[in-house]
């Protein structure tokens, strides 16, 4: 994980997540958390999955694993994932749809390529984010919600297509259930198109999924895989000379520090320790139809936060 400075007005920092190969050509870029930035609003985890190409018989196989104190949001750009969890949900997700899983007091889930998709060559490209829950909602009952693509609000004008995955922004309100004030959006810019990033939330960042962008009236550009963190209250206009695809994330910061260990997030360190013990001693609920699981790591990959 590295960071680069930028002279572009309104930009606080630019995070360059490393590419990690998980095997069989499946790569992940983890922009949050990093040694340089723990969170952006409630967003405490931001992963780009792929793009990957699977041959027939291959696919994604993330065994059952637990979460507490957060909500996961899965949003695909290409391909399909079959989600199963301990509240009994079985749901395939496709591009444009939204899977929102509330972990709360504790949930277990798996993510796999379905047998039907696995039977042929397939591609997978998407994003998974974790949103920390407010301190007074960290122990809510676990739940799962799926939203069809046609239910997600979209606006289009002057070569810009804005899809509001969750939260509120640009005069839109997403139907996706949230627990705090936030924005999560998918922005397509045709060649030469512009988008004004408004100061509707205190903390905001742009993640470049495809192409490159520049800030109108300033020199310098931002490329694929860069997380561009904006300064509070800054309003900028970005332009994509050759076209681009961006993810906008942000929201209000929490007053309490968040602790994170593996898949557990909490405002209380003792709650993290309890979750570790519960997973080791098989006290989490099981995913129906799944028999294997990911063991608790002795020590996850260290991240030194500021």
N, C-alpha and C positions, 0 to 999 in steps of 0.2 A: 504494500500500500504506500503510495506516495502522494505528494501534494505539490502543486506548482502555484506560483504567485501570478497575479494578473493585474495589469494596470487599468483594466476596464472599470469604469465608474459603476458603482452599484454592486460589484462582485466582491464577496468577502473572501472566498477561497475556492480552489478547484481541486477536487479529489480524484485521483486516478486509481481506481481499484485494480488489483492484479487479476490476471486470468488464471483460474485454478482448474486443472484437468482432473475430473472425477473418474476417468476411465472410459474407454470405448468412444473417445472423441467428444464426450459430453463436458462442456466447460461452464464455469460459473464465474461471474464478476460480482464481488461483494463490495458495494459502495458504503454501506452502513452496517454495523458500527465500524469506525476506523480509529486509528490512533490520533487522528486529527479532528474527528467529529463524532460524538456519540449519537446525537439525534438531530432530526429536523422536525420541529413540532413534535407530534406523537410518534413519528416514524423512527423506529429504533433498529430496523433491519431492512436492507434493500439489496436484493439479489437479481441479477440478470441470468436467466437459465438459457444456455445455448447461444446462438442457433446450433442445433445438432441434427444430424441425419442418421437414422437407424435403419439397418438392413432388416429384412424379414426375420422374425424370431427374436429380435433385440428390442429394448425399450427401457423406459424409466422404471426403477424398482426401489423406491424409498420405503423401507420397512416401517412398521408402526413405531412411533416415538411420541413423547409427551410434550405438552406445553402448559404453562400457567401464566396468568397476569397480562395476557395480550390478545390481540385478534390478528389472524393471518388473512392476507388478501392475495388471491391468485388471479392473475390476469394474463391471458395468452395472446401472443401475436400470430402464432402458427402452431398447429398440431392439436393434441388432445391429452388430457390427464384424467385418470379415474381416481377420485377421492373417496376414501372410506374412513369413518371415524367411530369413536366409542359411544356417540349418542345415536348410532344406527344409520347415519347418512351414507348413501351410496350415490355419487353424482359425478358424471363426466362433465368436464368443462372444455369449451371450445373458444376460439378467438371472439373477442367482443363481449363475452359473458364474464360474470364476476362471482367468484367463490369467496364468501366472507365467513370465516370460522372464528367464533368467540371461544377462547380457551378458558378465561375466567379462573375458576377454582381448580380446573384441571380437565384436559381432554387428551385423547390419543388418536392419531390418524396416520394413514399411509397414503402414498401417492405413487401410482403405477401407470404404465401403459396398458390399456385394456386389451384383452385377448384378440378382439376384432382388429384393432389397429396394429397390434404386434404381428399379425399374420402377414402383413405386407411391409414394404419399405415406407418409412414415415419420417417426418420432421417434427422438431419441437423447438419452440422459441417463446420465451415468456418472462414474466416478472413475478417475483413473490416478495411481498413486504410484510413486516410485522409492525403493528401499531400498539404501543404500550397503552394500557387502560388507565383512566384516572384512578387515583389511590382509593377512592371510595367505591370503585366499581371493579377492582381487581379480582374479587371473589364472587362475581356474578356466576350464575349457572352456565355451564358450557352450552353452546348452541351452534347451529350451522344454517346459513342462508345462501341460496343460489339465485342469481338474477340473470334473466335472459337478456341478450344483446338489445332487443327492441325496447327494453325498459330503461336503458341507460341513456340519459339526455345527451344530444349532440347538436352543435350549431356549426354552420358552414358559411363562410363569407370571404371573398377576395383571396381564394386559394388556401385558406386556413380551415382545417376541420378540427373542432374542439370537442372531445368526448369526456364528460365528467364522470369518472368512475365512482368517486365517493366524495361526500362533503358538499361544499357550496363554492361557487366561483362564477364570474362572468355572467351574473344574472341567472344562473342555473342552480338547481338543488337536486342532487342525486337521491334516488329512493333507497340506496344502500344504507343499512342501519349502521350508525356510528355512535361513539360514546363521548366524543369531544369535537371541538371545532377544527375542521381540517379541509384540505383540498388534495385530491389525487386525480390527475387528468392525463389523457393521452392526446397529444397535439401533433397533427400532420401539417406540414408546411410544403406547399408546392414550390417549385423553383421561383425565387424572388418574393415569395409571400412573407408577411410579417405577423408577429404576435406581440401584443403589449402585455407584459407581466405586471399586473396591478398589485398594489400593496394592500390586499384584502386580508392577509394573514401576516403575523409578525415574522415567522420564519418560513422561508421558501427555498426551494432548490429545483434546478432543471437537470434532468439526466438525459444525455444524448444517446438515443437508441440507434439512430441511423442518420447518415449525412453529417453536416456540420452547420454551425450557426455563428453569427456575428451580432454584435450589438450595434444598432443603427447609430451612426455618428461617431463611432469609436473604432480603433484598430484592434486587431487580434481576433481569433476565432476559437471555438470549442468543438472538439471532435467526438467521435463515437466512444462511448465508455466513460466519459467525463461527467462527474457530478458537480455542477456549478452552483455553489451556495451563495445566495444573495444576501446583501445587508438588509437589516430591518428597515422598513419603510421605503426602500429603493424601488423605483418604478423604471423599468427599462423596456425597450422595444427590440426584439430579436428578429433577425432576418436570415433566411436560408437561401443563399445564392443558387445552390444546386438542388434544393429540396432537403427536408429533414423530418425526423420523427423524434419527439421529445416526450418525456414524462415530467409533469409538474407535481411536486409534493410539497406539503407544508402544513402549518397550523400553529396553534398557540402552544408555547412551551409549558411544561408542567413545573410547579414550584418545587417538587421533590425530586431528588436524584433517583435514577433507575439503575438497579443492579441487574446484571445479566450473566448467566452461566448456562452454556449449551443452549437448550431450547426454553429456558426458564427466564422470565422477566418479572421483577417485583420492586416495589419501593422499600421492601424490608429484606435484609440479608437473611434473617432467620427463616423467612418463608422460602427462600431459595434452598436453604439447607434441608428444610422439611420435604420439599419436592424431590430433592436428590435421594433422600432416604426412602420416600414413598416409591420411587421408580425402582430402586435397588431391591426393595422388599415386596414388589408386585402388588402395591396398594392402589395403583391407578386402574381405572376401568379398561376393559379390553375392547379391541375392534372385532366385531362379529366376523367370522370367516377367516381371520388372520391368526396364525400360530407363532410366527417368529417376530422378532423385535430388535431394535437397536439398543445395545447395552449402554448404560451410563458411562461416558468416557472418564478416565482417571483425571484428565485435565484437558479441557478444550483448548484449541489453538489460542495462545494468549493475545489479547488486544490491550494495549496500554492507552488508556483514555486520558484526555487532557484534564 
